[in-house]
Amino acid sequence: MATAAPPPSRKQILSLFVSFLRLSRQFTDYNIREYTKRRTIDAFCHKKTLTNPSSVVVAFSDGNYQLQVAKRQALVYHMYSPEVKSIMEIKY
């Protein structure tokens, strides 16, 4: 018989939140960086009302999965980022 995973501690949840915010700083594009930061804050504010331990476990595991996806995406954006960060830097 499989036992249910224990709900994550407050420290683990805050660590996940901080990891998302730190990851958002790795995006070179301003719009993507700010979107990631805003989406992280909104998602955590929305999920903080969860009281059922099983739904907290599901949300935490989904958050860890999304963090891994975002890390891969940040790597891809970094590899293929344009050399010019702003249209004002283009030399004619």
Order of alpha helices (4+ residues) and beta strands (2+ residues): alpha-alpha-alpha
